[in-house]
Amino acid sequence: DEALSTLSDLPLGVVTNGAPAMQAAKLAALGLEDAFDVVVHGGYDAPAKPSPEPFHRALSSLDASPGRTYHVGNSLSSDVAGARAAGVRAVWLADGTARPEPEPDHTVDALADVPPLLADD
């Protein structure tokens, strides 16, 4: 994916509530098995999102600070709520919900919209 290529010089991680085998298969099918430095499986490696714990584990593995980190996700209830609980900036991949709750820090329509957000930081 072009967005991931643009961000390849940054530490990247996945925080997912998906089963490890299923998520590994998805990443492999997309050719992204080596694109991320860490994958944390909420509900397996840590409590499920929206708990902040899987985010904290990813941050620790990446030696990253919450205030300088973005989490991109498509679920308001797990991705946005969990990222905010962990002190991470939440970027919501919009689904057309008019008034998202909880409110994300940023809303994007496509992953290609993410790199410009980081460039503005």
PyMOL commands that place a pseudoatom at each C-alpha (Angstrom):
pseudoatom trace, name=CA, resn=ASP, resi=1, chain=A, elem=C, hetatm=0, pos=[0.000, 0.000, 0.000]
pseudoatom trace, name=CA, resn=GLU, resi=2, chain=A, elem=C, hetatm=0, pos=[1.290, 3.453, -0.907]
pseudoatom trace, name=CA, resn=ALA, resi=3, chain=A, elem=C, hetatm=0, pos=[0.412, 4.921, 2.505]
pseudoatom trace, name=CA, resn=LEU, resi=4, chain=A, elem=C, hetatm=0, pos=[2.496, 2.260, 4.259]
pseudoatom trace, name=CA, resn=SER, resi=5, chain=A, elem=C, hetatm=0, pos=[5.391, 2.812, 1.858]
pseudoatom trace, name=CA, resn=THR, resi=6, chain=A, elem=C, hetatm=0, pos=[5.334, 6.515, 2.689]
pseudoatom trace, name=CA, resn=LEU, resi=7, chain=A, elem=C, hetatm=0, pos=[5.467, 5.691, 6.411]
pseudoatom trace, name=CA, resn=SER, resi=8, chain=A, elem=C, hetatm=0, pos=[8.052, 2.902, 6.181]
pseudoatom trace, name=CA, resn=ASP, resi=9, chain=A, elem=C, hetatm=0, pos=[10.750, 4.940, 7.935]
pseudoatom trace, name=CA, resn=LEU, resi=10, chain=A, elem=C, hetatm=0, pos=[8.568, 5.171, 11.068]
pseudoatom trace, name=CA, resn=PRO, resi=11, chain=A, elem=C, hetatm=0, pos=[7.998, 2.429, 13.636]
pseudoatom trace, name=CA, resn=LEU, resi=12, chain=A, elem=C, hetatm=0, pos=[4.679, 0.807, 12.723]
pseudoatom trace, name=CA, resn=GLY, resi=13, chain=A, elem=C, hetatm=0, pos=[2.476, -1.552, 14.651]
pseudoatom trace, name=CA, resn=VAL, resi=14, chain=A, elem=C, hetatm=0, pos=[-0.885, -3.247, 14.502]
pseudoatom trace, name=CA, resn=VAL, resi=15, chain=A, elem=C, hetatm=0, pos=[-3.270, -3.400, 17.448]
pseudoatom trace, name=CA, resn=THR, resi=16, chain=A, elem=C, hetatm=0, pos=[-6.099, -5.766, 16.575]
pseudoatom trace, name=CA, resn=ASN, resi=17, chain=A, elem=C, hetatm=0, pos=[-8.843, -7.738, 18.272]
pseudoatom trace, name=CA, resn=GLY, resi=18, chain=A, elem=C, hetatm=0, pos=[-8.508, -10.389, 15.558]
pseudoatom trace, name=CA, resn=ALA, resi=19, chain=A, elem=C, hetatm=0, pos=[-7.255, -13.899, 16.209]
pseudoatom trace, name=CA, resn=PRO, resi=20, chain=A, elem=C, hetatm=0, pos=[-3.483, -14.237, 15.662]
pseudoatom trace, name=CA, resn=ALA, resi=21, chain=A, elem=C, hetatm=0, pos=[-3.711, -16.885, 12.920]
pseudoatom trace, name=CA, resn=MET, resi=22, chain=A, elem=C, hetatm=0, pos=[-6.441, -15.003, 11.064]
pseudoatom trace, name=CA, resn=GLN, resi=23, chain=A, elem=C, hetatm=0, pos=[-4.585, -11.683, 11.234]
pseudoatom trace, name=CA, resn=ALA, resi=24, chain=A, elem=C, hetatm=0, pos=[-1.298, -13.286, 10.135]
pseudoatom trace, name=CA, resn=ALA, resi=25, chain=A, elem=C, hetatm=0, pos=[-3.102, -14.794, 7.146]
pseudoatom trace, name=CA, resn=LYS, resi=26, chain=A, elem=C, hetatm=0, pos=[-4.641, -11.421, 6.252]
pseudoatom trace, name=CA, resn=LEU, resi=27, chain=A, elem=C, hetatm=0, pos=[-1.282, -9.643, 6.433]
pseudoatom trace, name=CA, resn=ALA, resi=28, chain=A, elem=C, hetatm=0, pos=[0.369, -12.373, 4.349]
pseudoatom trace, name=CA, resn=ALA, resi=29, chain=A, elem=C, hetatm=0, pos=[-2.399, -12.259, 1.736]
pseudoatom trace, name=CA, resn=LEU, resi=30, chain=A, elem=C, hetatm=0, pos=[-1.851, -8.518, 1.421]
pseudoatom trace, name=CA, resn=GLY, resi=31, chain=A, elem=C, hetatm=0, pos=[1.935, -8.911, 1.280]
pseudoatom trace, name=CA, resn=LEU, resi=32, chain=A, elem=C, hetatm=0, pos=[2.257, -6.947, 4.520]
pseudoatom trace, name=CA, resn=GLU, resi=33, chain=A, elem=C, hetatm=0, pos=[3.665, -9.594, 6.849]
pseudoatom trace, name=CA, resn=ASP, resi=34, chain=A, elem=C, hetatm=0, pos=[6.943, -7.650, 7.139]
pseudoatom trace, name=CA, resn=ALA, resi=35, chain=A, elem=C, hetatm=0, pos=[5.467, -4.128, 7.073]
pseudoatom trace, name=CA, resn=PHE, resi=36, chain=A, elem=C, hetatm=0, pos=[4.961, -3.852, 10.837]
pseudoatom trace, name=CA, resn=ASP, resi=37, chain=A, elem=C, hetatm=0, pos=[7.416, -3.912, 13.717]
pseudoatom trace, name=CA, resn=VAL, resi=38, chain=A, elem=C, hetatm=0, pos=[4.888, -5.296, 16.199]
pseudoatom trace, name=CA, resn=VAL, resi=39, chain=A, elem=C, hetatm=0, pos=[1.430, -6.882, 16.144]
pseudoatom trace, name=CA, resn=VAL, resi=40, chain=A, elem=C, hetatm=0, pos=[-0.558, -6.972, 19.383]
pseudoatom trace, name=CA, resn=HIS, resi=41, chain=A, elem=C, hetatm=0, pos=[-3.669, -9.142, 19.444]
pseudoatom trace, name=CA, resn=GLY, resi=42, chain=A, elem=C, hetatm=0, pos=[-6.216, -7.749, 21.896]
pseudoatom trace, name=CA, resn=GLY, resi=43, chain=A, elem=C, hetatm=0, pos=[-8.055, -10.584, 23.586]
pseudoatom trace, name=CA, resn=TYR, resi=44, chain=A, elem=C, hetatm=0, pos=[-4.994, -12.822, 23.128]
pseudoatom trace, name=CA, resn=ASP, resi=45, chain=A, elem=C, hetatm=0, pos=[-1.764, -10.963, 24.040]
pseudoatom trace, name=CA, resn=ALA, resi=46, chain=A, elem=C, hetatm=0, pos=[-3.605, -8.389, 26.155]
pseudoatom trace, name=CA, resn=PRO, resi=47, chain=A, elem=C, hetatm=0, pos=[-7.193, -7.477, 27.038]
pseudoatom trace, name=CA, resn=ALA, resi=48, chain=A, elem=C, hetatm=0, pos=[-9.298, -6.626, 23.980]
pseudoatom trace, name=CA, resn=LYS, resi=49, chain=A, elem=C, hetatm=0, pos=[-9.702, -3.089, 22.698]
pseudoatom trace, name=CA, resn=PRO, resi=50, chain=A, elem=C, hetatm=0, pos=[-11.051, -0.667, 23.877]
pseudoatom trace, name=CA, resn=SER, resi=51, chain=A, elem=C, hetatm=0, pos=[-8.798, -1.470, 26.822]
pseudoatom trace, name=CA, resn=PRO, resi=52, chain=A, elem=C, hetatm=0, pos=[-5.703, 0.728, 26.646]
pseudoatom trace, name=CA, resn=GLU, resi=53, chain=A, elem=C, hetatm=0, pos=[-3.491, -2.285, 27.485]
pseudoatom trace, name=CA, resn=PRO, resi=54, chain=A, elem=C, hetatm=0, pos=[-2.926, -3.548, 23.902]
pseudoatom trace, name=CA, resn=PHE, resi=55, chain=A, elem=C, hetatm=0, pos=[-1.986, -0.012, 22.871]
pseudoatom trace, name=CA, resn=HIS, resi=56, chain=A, elem=C, hetatm=0, pos=[0.424, 0.259, 25.812]
pseudoatom trace, name=CA, resn=ARG, resi=57, chain=A, elem=C, hetatm=0, pos=[2.042, -3.041, 24.797]
pseudoatom trace, name=CA, resn=ALA, resi=58, chain=A, elem=C, hetatm=0, pos=[2.530, -1.828, 21.239]
pseudoatom trace, name=CA, resn=LEU, resi=59, chain=A, elem=C, hetatm=0, pos=[3.922, 1.497, 22.462]
pseudoatom trace, name=CA, resn=SER, resi=60, chain=A, elem=C, hetatm=0, pos=[6.360, -0.303, 24.741]
pseudoatom trace, name=CA, resn=SER, resi=61, chain=A, elem=C, hetatm=0, pos=[7.515, -2.635, 21.953]
pseudoatom trace, name=CA, resn=LEU, resi=62, chain=A, elem=C, hetatm=0, pos=[8.037, 0.316, 19.627]
pseudoatom trace, name=CA, resn=ASP, resi=63, chain=A, elem=C, hetatm=0, pos=[9.620, 2.497, 22.333]
pseudoatom trace, name=CA, resn=ALA, resi=64, chain=A, elem=C, hetatm=0, pos=[7.063, 5.132, 21.336]
pseudoatom trace, name=CA, resn=SER, resi=65, chain=A, elem=C, hetatm=0, pos=[5.369, 7.829, 23.368]
pseudoatom trace, name=CA, resn=PRO, resi=66, chain=A, elem=C, hetatm=0, pos=[1.563, 8.057, 23.302]
pseudoatom trace, name=CA, resn=GLY, resi=67, chain=A, elem=C, hetatm=0, pos=[1.548, 11.777, 22.538]
pseudoatom trace, name=CA, resn=ARG, resi=68, chain=A, elem=C, hetatm=0, pos=[3.555, 11.253, 19.349]
pseudoatom trace, name=CA, resn=THR, resi=69, chain=A, elem=C, hetatm=0, pos=[1.607, 8.211, 18.190]
pseudoatom trace, name=CA, resn=TYR, resi=70, chain=A, elem=C, hetatm=0, pos=[-1.398, 7.811, 15.913]
pseudoatom trace, name=CA, resn=HIS, resi=71, chain=A, elem=C, hetatm=0, pos=[-3.742, 4.829, 15.763]
pseudoatom trace, name=CA, resn=VAL, resi=72, chain=A, elem=C, hetatm=0, pos=[-5.773, 4.398, 12.579]
pseudoatom trace, name=CA, resn=GLY, resi=73, chain=A, elem=C, hetatm=0, pos=[-8.886, 2.273, 12.817]
pseudoatom trace, name=CA, resn=ASN, resi=74, chain=A, elem=C, hetatm=0, pos=[-12.398, 1.824, 11.515]
pseudoatom trace, name=CA, resn=SER, resi=75, chain=A, elem=C, hetatm=0, pos=[-14.210, 1.113, 14.790]
pseudoatom trace, name=CA, resn=LEU, resi=76, chain=A, elem=C, hetatm=0, pos=[-15.347, 3.954, 16.993]
pseudoatom trace, name=CA, resn=SER, resi=77, chain=A, elem=C, hetatm=0, pos=[-16.058, 1.658, 19.941]
pseudoatom trace, name=CA, resn=SER, resi=78, chain=A, elem=C, hetatm=0, pos=[-12.742, -0.222, 19.942]
pseudoatom trace, name=CA, resn=ASP, resi=79, chain=A, elem=C, hetatm=0, pos=[-10.191, 1.726, 17.873]
pseudoatom trace, name=CA, resn=VAL, resi=80, chain=A, elem=C, hetatm=0, pos=[-11.057, 5.328, 18.697]
pseudoatom trace, name=CA, resn=ALA, resi=81, chain=A, elem=C, hetatm=0, pos=[-12.124, 4.660, 22.294]
pseudoatom trace, name=CA, resn=GLY, resi=82, chain=A, elem=C, hetatm=0, pos=[-9.084, 2.460, 22.968]
pseudoatom trace, name=CA, resn=ALA, resi=83, chain=A, elem=C, hetatm=0, pos=[-6.583, 4.839, 21.407]
pseudoatom trace, name=CA, resn=ARG, resi=84, chain=A, elem=C, hetatm=0, pos=[-7.971, 7.766, 23.361]
pseudoatom trace, name=CA, resn=ALA, resi=85, chain=A, elem=C, hetatm=0, pos=[-7.911, 5.735, 26.599]
pseudoatom trace, name=CA, resn=ALA, resi=86, chain=A, elem=C, hetatm=0, pos=[-4.214, 5.035, 25.940]
pseudoatom trace, name=CA, resn=GLY, resi=87, chain=A, elem=C, hetatm=0, pos=[-3.424, 8.699, 25.251]
pseudoatom trace, name=CA, resn=VAL, resi=88, chain=A, elem=C, hetatm=0, pos=[-2.823, 8.003, 21.556]
pseudoatom trace, name=CA, resn=ARG, resi=89, chain=A, elem=C, hetatm=0, pos=[-4.244, 10.209, 18.820]
pseudoatom trace, name=CA, resn=ALA, resi=90, chain=A, elem=C, hetatm=0, pos=[-7.170, 8.469, 17.150]
pseudoatom trace, name=CA, resn=VAL, resi=91, chain=A, elem=C, hetatm=0, pos=[-7.581, 8.568, 13.384]
pseudoatom trace, name=CA, resn=TRP, resi=92, chain=A, elem=C, hetatm=0, pos=[-10.924, 7.149, 12.304]
pseudoatom trace, name=CA, resn=LEU, resi=93, chain=A, elem=C, hetatm=0, pos=[-11.352, 5.574, 8.862]
pseudoatom trace, name=CA, resn=ALA, resi=94, chain=A, elem=C, hetatm=0, pos=[-14.848, 6.944, 8.320]
pseudoatom trace, name=CA, resn=ASP, resi=95, chain=A, elem=C, hetatm=0, pos=[-17.872, 4.831, 7.527]
pseudoatom trace, name=CA, resn=GLY, resi=96, chain=A, elem=C, hetatm=0, pos=[-20.340, 7.666, 6.977]
pseudoatom trace, name=CA, resn=THR, resi=97, chain=A, elem=C, hetatm=0, pos=[-21.495, 8.063, 10.577]
pseudoatom trace, name=CA, resn=ALA, resi=98, chain=A, elem=C, hetatm=0, pos=[-22.595, 11.690, 10.795]
pseudoatom trace, name=CA, resn=ARG, resi=99, chain=A, elem=C, hetatm=0, pos=[-21.687, 12.336, 14.443]
pseudoatom trace, name=CA, resn=PRO, resi=100, chain=A, elem=C, hetatm=0, pos=[-19.024, 9.883, 15.535]
pseudoatom trace, name=CA, resn=GLU, resi=101, chain=A, elem=C, hetatm=0, pos=[-18.847, 9.018, 19.230]
pseudoatom trace, name=CA, resn=PRO, resi=102, chain=A, elem=C, hetatm=0, pos=[-16.370, 8.943, 20.740]
pseudoatom trace, name=CA, resn=GLU, resi=103, chain=A, elem=C, hetatm=0, pos=[-14.998, 11.768, 18.661]
pseudoatom trace, name=CA, resn=PRO, resi=104, chain=A, elem=C, hetatm=0, pos=[-11.727, 10.943, 16.875]
pseudoatom trace, name=CA, resn=ASP, resi=105, chain=A, elem=C, hetatm=0, pos=[-8.838, 13.382, 16.693]
pseudoatom trace, name=CA, resn=HIS, resi=106, chain=A, elem=C, hetatm=0, pos=[-8.875, 13.080, 12.903]
pseudoatom trace, name=CA, resn=THR, resi=107, chain=A, elem=C, hetatm=0, pos=[-11.194, 11.535, 10.331]
pseudoatom trace, name=CA, resn=VAL, resi=108, chain=A, elem=C, hetatm=0, pos=[-9.986, 10.166, 6.992]
pseudoatom trace, name=CA, resn=ASP, resi=109, chain=A, elem=C, hetatm=0, pos=[-11.810, 8.615, 4.069]
pseudoatom trace, name=CA, resn=ALA, resi=110, chain=A, elem=C, hetatm=0, pos=[-8.902, 6.432, 2.940]
pseudoatom trace, name=CA, resn=LEU, resi=111, chain=A, elem=C, hetatm=0, pos=[-5.535, 5.242, 4.235]
pseudoatom trace, name=CA, resn=ALA, resi=112, chain=A, elem=C, hetatm=0, pos=[-3.866, 7.474, 1.641]
pseudoatom trace, name=CA, resn=ASP, resi=113, chain=A, elem=C, hetatm=0, pos=[-5.111, 10.439, 3.715]
pseudoatom trace, name=CA, resn=VAL, resi=114, chain=A, elem=C, hetatm=0, pos=[-2.976, 9.420, 6.732]
pseudoatom trace, name=CA, resn=PRO, resi=115, chain=A, elem=C, hetatm=0, pos=[0.583, 10.446, 5.665]
pseudoatom trace, name=CA, resn=PRO, resi=116, chain=A, elem=C, hetatm=0, pos=[-0.387, 14.122, 5.197]
pseudoatom trace, name=CA, resn=LEU, resi=117, chain=A, elem=C, hetatm=0, pos=[-1.683, 14.166, 8.800]
pseudoatom trace, name=CA, resn=LEU, resi=118, chain=A, elem=C, hetatm=0, pos=[1.723, 13.077, 10.034]
pseudoatom trace, name=CA, resn=ALA, resi=119, chain=A, elem=C, hetatm=0, pos=[3.508, 15.581, 7.820]
pseudoatom trace, name=CA, resn=ASP, resi=120, chain=A, elem=C, hetatm=0, pos=[1.491, 18.357, 9.475]
pseudoatom trace, name=CA, resn=ASP, resi=121, chain=A, elem=C, hetatm=0, pos=[2.581, 17.198, 12.953]
for i in range(1, 121): cmd.bond("trace and resi %d" % i, "trace and resi %d" % (i + 1))
show_as sticks, trace
zoom trace
